Amino acid sequence: MSKDEEPSYIDYEAFLDPAFSATSFANTLVLSTNNPSDTPLDLSTPLSRVLFDVQEVDTHIDTLTTKSALPLLEHTRDHAASSGRILEDVEGQVASLTESYRTLEKEVIERYEAAEQVRLTAERLCETVKLGRAVARCLMLGRQLEVRMSELGGVGSARKEDHRAMVRSADTILSLRQIFRASSPGDEGEGLDKVNVVNTLKNELVVPGERSISSRAQQVVKEFSMSSLLSSSGQTSASTFAQTEDTKTRTTSALLTLYLLSPTSTRTTIETFDPSLMLNALQDYLQTQLKSSLAALARALGQLPSLERTLLEISARCQNIVALQTLLESTKAPVHPLLELTSGSLAPTNFLQPLLQALDTSSLPSYFWRSLASNMSPRVQEIMYKGGVSARTLRSNKDRVRDAVRECVNRGSQVPSASLGKGSSTVGGWEREAAVMVGSIMGQIK
């Protein structure tokens, strides 16, 4: 309160204190006007005091407003005038900002929206062009595969067989396989699996074509023969140089095809690559020669007059295996387009190395004779157990059988003369294999 105002008994400082509590004030007022031991309490007195204080404050407010009416009105008028001026200035600035925003929207936002549409359109057009190029390349490679498969010729075709077309077809299949595998975002083959024509190409041409070429190559390996010990008439003959070279090149093409078409994954490296198709075909070939030789030799030991002919056939089979080993050793493993050759990587130098590792042997003829010997003992033992004329004849001709088997091993372990080329030589030193074969038969004849 100012000094010229009348004094008031109301304690304004208590009411203006930030810590003022109406509950505490009421409690203090009731206790100051009553004896705490009285029952009931008299609330009329504190209530009258509070009402009187309210009336006093109201009167004071009325007095102050009456005395200060003119200054209050002037202050209100000045405040309204100032607000009006501020409003005018603000409205002008708002109008300027609105106009600037419209200009900005027209020159920037609308242009940006149009540019964004153009950018999105261009991006999608690029994706479409990229996908279209990938599809076009797949179709081109598919057409190329059809042409190259037709170049194979052979059985059922008027064209002469072109075995090199197998390798060319395998290269085309690998190119297609590479595109189909590159399906990650940003890669060439992204989205190809959603294109019907590509799926049709894969299911109706690529997969059946790969199966057909693999089967064709496996058949070539299965028919491999370079020995000249037996002709179709059963007499010794010599293959011509042209026939020998044709067999070599056909088999080489088949092996290259099976090597390239062997399954791979995105994580396969040159060190972990397993040419399973090629190895399976070669192992099947060896097992076929072993089973045929085992059955024929077991049958001939029970019918000795046919032993000489049978041993000649077994020698011919082993000579084919010797020739196959020579061919595998001279055939260099090609660069696989789906496998990266990093520095320090150990790629196979030829086709013989992985086959010897798979068979766990040092040479194919040794594997042939030792495998044949390991399976012969039970067959000879069975003949001797049955007894009869066969057992007696075999027992009485032990020396002849021994010499014939030893000669069979020595003869069969030689490289066929027709396959000898510059720098080639016959294979010698098969005494151990001959001893193993003789022991597997002689050891059961008692």
C-alpha positions in Angstrom: 0.0 0.0 0.0 1.2 3.5 -0.8 1.7 6.1 2.0 -1.3 8.3 1.1 -3.7 5.3 1.4 -5.7 4.7 4.6 -4.3 2.1 6.9 -6.0 -1.3 6.9 -6.1 -4.0 9.5 -6.0 -6.7 6.9 -2.6 -8.5 6.8 -1.9 -8.3 3.1 1.6 -9.7 3.5 0.2 -12.9 5.0 -2.2 -13.3 2.1 0.5 -12.5 -0.5 3.0 -14.9 1.0 3.9 -17.7 -1.6 3.6 -20.2 1.2 0.0 -19.1 2.1 -2.3 -22.1 2.9 -6.0 -21.5 3.1 -6.4 -24.6 5.3 -3.8 -23.4 7.8 -5.3 -19.9 7.9 -8.8 -21.2 8.5 -7.5 -23.5 11.3 -5.6 -20.6 13.0 -8.7 -18.4 12.7 -11.0 -21.0 14.3 -8.6 -21.7 17.2 -8.1 -18.0 17.9 -11.9 -17.5 18.3 -12.7 -20.7 20.2 -11.5 -22.7 23.1 -10.3 -26.1 21.7 -12.0 -27.9 24.6 -15.5 -26.4 23.8 -18.0 -28.6 22.0 -19.5 -27.8 19.7 -17.2 -25.1 18.2 -18.5 -21.7 17.3 -17.9 -21.2 13.6 -20.1 -18.1 13.2 -17.4 -15.8 14.6 -14.6 -16.8 12.3 -17.0 -16.9 9.4 -18.2 -13.4 10.1 -14.6 -12.2 10.3 -13.8 -13.7 6.9 -16.9 -12.2 5.4 -16.0 -8.8 6.9 -12.5 -9.1 5.4 -13.9 -9.9 2.0 -16.2 -6.9 2.2 -13.3 -4.7 3.3 -11.2 -5.9 0.3 -14.2 -5.3 -2.0 -14.6 -1.8 -0.7 -10.9 -1.1 -1.0 -11.0 -2.3 -4.7 -14.0 -0.1 -5.4 -12.3 2.9 -3.9 -9.1 2.3 -5.9 -10.9 1.9 -9.2 -13.0 5.0 -8.5 -10.0 7.1 -7.8 -7.9 5.6 -10.7 -10.6 5.3 -13.4 -9.2 8.0 -15.6 -5.6 6.7 -15.6 -6.9 3.2 -16.2 -8.9 4.3 -19.2 -6.0 6.2 -20.6 -3.7 3.3 -20.1 -6.3 1.0 -21.8 -6.6 3.4 -24.7 -2.8 3.7 -25.1 -2.5 -0.1 -24.9 -5.2 -0.6 -27.5 -3.6 2.0 -29.8 -0.2 0.3 -29.4 -1.8 -3.1 -30.1 -3.4 -1.7 -33.3 -0.1 -0.4 -34.6 1.7 -3.7 -33.8 -1.1 -5.5 -35.5 -0.8 -3.4 -38.6 3.0 -4.0 -38.7 2.5 -7.7 -38.2 -0.2 -8.0 -40.8 2.2 -6.3 -43.3 5.0 -8.7 -42.5 2.6 -11.7 -42.6 1.4 -10.5 -46.1 5.0 -10.2 -47.2 5.8 -13.7 -45.9 2.7 -15.1 -47.6 3.8 -13.6 -50.9 7.3 -14.9 -50.4 6.0 -18.4 -49.7 3.8 -18.3 -52.8 6.8 -17.3 -54.8 8.9 -20.0 -53.2 6.1 -22.6 -53.8 5.9 -21.6 -57.4 9.6 -21.5 -58.1 10.9 -24.2 -55.9 8.3 -26.6 -54.5 6.3 -27.1 -57.7 9.5 -27.4 -59.7 10.8 -29.9 -57.2 7.7 -32.0 -57.3 7.8 -32.0 -61.1 11.5 -32.8 -61.0 10.9 -35.6 -58.5 8.3 -37.1 -60.9 10.8 -36.9 -63.7 13.5 -38.5 -61.5 11.3 -41.3 -60.5 10.2 -41.9 -64.1 13.8 -41.9 -65.3 14.9 -44.3 -62.5 12.1 -46.7 -63.3 12.9 -46.4 -67.0 16.5 -47.3 -66.3 15.4 -50.3 -64.2 13.1 -51.3 -67.1 15.9 -50.9 -69.7 18.3 -52.8 -67.4 15.8 -55.6 -67.0 15.0 -55.6 -70.7 18.7 -55.9 -71.6 19.1 -58.8 -69.1 16.0 -60.5 -70.6 17.3 -59.9 -74.1 20.7 -61.3 -73.2 19.0 -64.4 -71.7 17.0 -64.9 -74.9 20.1 -64.4 -77.0 22.0 -67.0 -75.0 18.9 -69.3 -75.1 18.9 -69.1 -78.9 22.7 -69.6 -78.9 22.2 -72.7 -76.7 19.6 -74.1 -79.2 22.0 -73.6 -82.1 24.9 -75.2 -80.3 22.9 -78.1 -79.1 21.7 -78.7 -82.7 25.4 -78.7 -83.8 25.9 -81.8 -81.6 24.3 -84.0 -84.3 25.0 -87.6 -83.9 22.4 -90.3 -83.3 19.0 -89.4 -84.8 20.4 -86.4 -86.7 21.4 -86.0 -90.3 24.4 -84.0 -89.1 27.7 -85.5 -88.2 28.5 -85.4 -84.5 30.4 -82.3 -83.4 31.6 -83.2 -79.9 33.1 -79.8 -79.4 29.6 -78.4 -79.4 29.2 -79.9 -76.0 31.8 -77.6 -74.6 30.4 -74.6 -76.4 26.9 -75.5 -75.0 28.4 -75.8 -71.5 29.9 -72.3 -71.8 26.5 -70.9 -72.8 24.8 -72.7 -69.9 27.3 -71.2 -67.5 26.7 -67.7 -68.9 23.0 -68.2 -68.3 23.7 -69.7 -64.8 25.8 -66.7 -64.0 22.9 -64.3 -64.9 20.3 -66.3 -63.0 22.6 -66.3 -60.0 23.2 -62.5 -60.0 19.9 -61.7 -58.4 21.0 -59.4 -55.6 19.9 -55.7 -55.7 21.9 -53.9 -58.3 23.1 -57.1 -60.1 22.4 -57.9 -63.7 19.9 -60.6 -62.9 17.8 -58.7 -60.4 14.1 -59.3 -61.0 14.6 -61.9 -63.8 12.7 -64.5 -61.7 9.6 -62.4 -62.1 9.7 -62.5 -65.9 7.6 -65.3 -67.3 9.6 -65.7 -70.5 12.8 -66.1 -68.5 11.2 -68.7 -66.3 9.9 -70.5 -69.4 13.4 -70.4 -71.0 14.9 -71.8 -67.8 12.4 -74.6 -67.3 11.9 -75.6 -71.0 15.4 -75.1 -72.5 18.2 -74.5 -70.0 17.4 -77.2 -67.5 16.5 -79.9 -70.0 19.4 -78.9 -72.2 21.9 -79.1 -69.4 20.5 -82.5 -68.5 20.8 -83.7 -72.1 24.3 -82.5 -72.6 25.5 -84.0 -69.3 23.9 -87.3 -70.2 25.6 -87.1 -73.6 29.0 -86.4 -72.1 28.6 -89.2 -69.5 27.8 -91.6 -72.4 31.0 -90.6 -74.2 33.0 -91.3 -71.1 31.2 -94.6 -70.6 32.1 -95.7 -74.1 35.8 -94.7 -73.9 38.0 -97.3 -75.4 41.5 -97.1 -77.0 42.9 -100.5 -76.5 43.8 -102.4 -79.7 44.1 -105.9 -78.1 40.7 -107.0 -79.3 38.7 -106.2 -82.5 35.1 -106.9 -83.1 36.1 -110.3 -84.6 38.1 -111.2 -81.5 41.5 -110.9 -83.2 44.2 -108.4 -82.4 44.1 -105.2 -84.5 45.4 -101.7 -84.4 43.3 -98.6 -84.3 44.1 -96.0 -86.9 45.6 -92.7 -85.8 42.5 -90.8 -86.8 40.3 -93.1 -84.7 42.6 -92.7 -81.7 42.7 -88.9 -82.0 38.9 -88.8 -82.5 38.4 -90.9 -79.3 40.8 -88.6 -77.4 39.1 -85.4 -78.5 35.6 -86.7 -78.0 36.5 -87.8 -74.5 38.3 -84.6 -73.7 35.3 -82.6 -74.8 33.0 -84.8 -72.6 35.3 -84.3 -69.6 35.5 -80.5 -70.1 31.7 -80.4 -70.4 31.2 -82.4 -67.2 33.8 -80.3 -65.4 32.2 -77.0 -66.3 28.6 -78.2 -65.6 29.4 -79.6 -62.1 27.3 -77.8 -59.5 28.6 -74.7 -57.8 27.3 -72.1 -55.3 28.0 -68.5 -54.7 30.5 -69.5 -51.9 32.3 -72.1 -54.0 36.0 -71.2 -54.6 38.6 -72.8 -56.9 40.0 -74.6 -53.8 36.6 -76.0 -52.6 35.2 -76.7 -56.1 34.3 -80.4 -56.6 33.8 -81.4 -60.2 31.3 -84.0 -59.1 29.8 -84.7 -62.6 33.2 -85.5 -64.1 34.4 -87.5 -61.1 31.1 -89.5 -60.9 31.3 -90.3 -64.6 35.0 -91.5 -64.3 34.3 -93.5 -61.2 31.3 -95.1 -62.8 33.5 -96.0 -65.8 36.1 -97.6 -63.5 33.4 -99.5 -61.5 31.9 -100.8 -64.8 35.3 -102.1 -65.9 35.9 -103.7 -62.5 32.5 -105.4 -62.3 32.8 -106.7 -65.9 36.3 -108.0 -65.3 35.4 -109.5 -62.0 32.4 -111.4 -63.3 34.2 -112.5 -66.5 37.3 -113.7 -64.6 35.3 -115.6 -62.0 33.3 -117.3 -64.7 36.5 -118.1 -66.7 38.2 -119.7 -63.7 35.3 -122.1 -63.5 35.7 -122.8 -67.3 39.4 -122.7 -68.0 39.2 -123.0 -71.8 37.8 -119.5 -71.9 40.5 -118.1 -69.5 42.8 -116.9 -72.2 40.1 -115.0 -74.0 38.8 -113.5 -70.7 42.3 -112.4 -69.6 42.8 -110.7 -73.0 39.6 -108.8 -72.4 40.6 -107.8 -68.9 44.0 -106.6 -70.3 42.1 -104.5 -72.9 40.0 -103.0 -70.2 43.1 -102.1 -68.1 44.8 -100.7 -71.2 41.8 -98.4 -71.6 42.2 -97.3 -68.0 45.9 -96.7 -68.6 45.0 -94.6 -71.7 42.4 -92.8 -69.7 45.0 -91.9 -67.1 47.3 -90.6 -69.7 44.6 -88.5 -71.2 43.5 -87.1 -67.9 47.1 -86.2 -67.0 47.5 -84.4 -70.2 44.2 -82.5 -70.0 44.6 -79.2 -68.2 41.8 -78.0 -66.0 40.1 -75.0 -67.8 39.3 -71.7 -66.2 35.9 -71.9 -64.7 33.9 -68.6 -65.3 31.9 -69.0 -62.1 35.0 -69.4 -59.9 37.4 -66.7 -59.0 41.1 -67.5 -59.1 42.7 -65.5 -56.3 46.3 -65.1 -55.6 47.8 -68.1 -53.8 44.9 -70.4 -54.7 45.7 -74.0 -55.5 43.8 -74.9 -58.7 44.1 -78.5 -60.0 46.7 -78.7 -62.7 45.0 -81.5 -64.7 41.9 -83.8 -64.5 43.9 -86.7 -63.1 44.7 -85.0 -59.8 41.2 -84.7 -58.3 40.3 -88.2 -59.5 43.3 -89.8 -57.7 42.4 -87.8 -54.6 38.8 -89.0 -54.7 39.9 -92.7 -55.1 42.8 -92.3 -52.6 45.3 -94.0 -55.0 48.5 -93.2 -56.8 47.5 -94.5 -60.2 44.4 -95.8 -61.9 45.9 -99.1 -63.1 47.1 -99.9 -59.6 43.6 -99.0 -58.3 42.1 -101.4 -61.0 44.3 -104.4 -60.2 44.2 -104.0 -56.4 40.4 -103.5 -56.4 40.0 -106.5 -58.7 42.3 -108.6 -56.5 40.4 -107.7 -53.3 37.2 -109.0 -54.8 38.6 -112.1 -56.5 39.5 -114.1 -53.3 35.9 -114.8 -52.3 35.0 -115.8 -55.9 37.9 -118.3 -56.1 37.2 -119.6 -52.6 33.6 -120.2 -53.7 34.7 -122.3 -56.7 37.0 -124.4 -54.6 34.3 -124.8 -51.9 31.8 -126.2 -54.5 34.5 -128.6 -55.7 33.8 -130.8 -58.8 35.4 -130.7 -62.2 36.0 -126.9 -62.1 37.9 -127.1 -58.8 40.0 -130.1 -59.9 40.8 -128.5 -63.2 41.8 -125.2 -61.6 44.0 -127.0 -59.0 45.7 -129.1 -61.7 46.4 -126.0 -63.8 47.7 -123.7 -61.1 51.0 -122.9 -62.9 49.3 -122.1 -66.2 46.8 -119.8 -64.4 49.5 -118.1 -62.5 51.5 -117.4 -65.6 48.4 -116.2 -67.5 47.3 -113.9 -64.8 50.8 -112.4 -64.4 51.0 -111.9 -68.2 47.5 -110.3 -68.1 48.6 -107.7 -65.6 51.9 -106.9 -67.4 50.1 -106.7 -70.8 47.1 -104.7 -69.4 49.4 -102.1 -67.7 50.9 -101.0 -70.9 49.8 -97.8 -72.7 47.9 -98.8 -76.0 50.3 -98.5 -78.9 47.8 -96.5 -80.8 47.7 -93.8 -78.1 51.5 -93.4 -77.9 52.5 -90.0 -79.1 55.5 -87.8 -78.9 57.0 -88.0 -75.5 54.9 -90.9 -74.4 56.2 -94.3 -73.2 55.0 -97.6 -72.0 54.2 -98.0 -68.3 56.4 -100.5 -66.4 57.0 -101.8 -62.9 53.8 -103.6 -62.1 55.3 -106.5 -60.2 53.5 -105.7 -57.0 50.1 -105.5 -58.7 50.9 -108.8 -60.6 51.8 -110.4 -57.3 48.7 -109.2 -55.6 46.5 -110.5 -58.4 48.3 -113.9 -58.5 48.1 -114.1 -54.7 44.4 -113.4 -54.6 43.8 -116.4 -56.9 46.5 -118.8 -56.0 46.1 -118.3 -52.3 42.6 -119.9 -52.4 43.6 -122.9 -54.6 44.6 -125.7 -52.3 
